[in-house]
């Protein structure tokens, strides 16, 4: 199953096959690529653009990477705690991320086996395209379809809010 949009400001594509799904979205902003890379990579910015995160904690860091611990809560009962590594690839104008661990408090929710992705800045004349990509592999489960549909809606919402956030900070 593939769905997508070419709205005036946004391009996105959502792909799903059984327990795998991916989301690729992009938008164009009038901003300098250095501002965008710094804003997206900067740990202190994450809590401002990580929609719905109850907490965002820095665990450890190296020269061009760091590990982050997120806590998300939904509907007052579902809680997810996950650890992600974010790596800056300055020469590619890219920040890649990889889930290191994920745990839900309710066993009925699908378990995420793996998730990776990236943010990439692509110069286009006097503007920049910000591309966001994420792919996930889930264990089969009863609520898989509902989970994937929610992930799609959240990704689209994130893309819109992320663009607004960038325009406020890098204009």
Helices and strands as residue ranges (DSSP letters): E 2-6, E 10-17, E 20-29, H 33-41, H 43-49, E 53-61, E 65-74, E 78-89, G 90-92, E 94-104, E 112-124, E 127-138, H 144-170
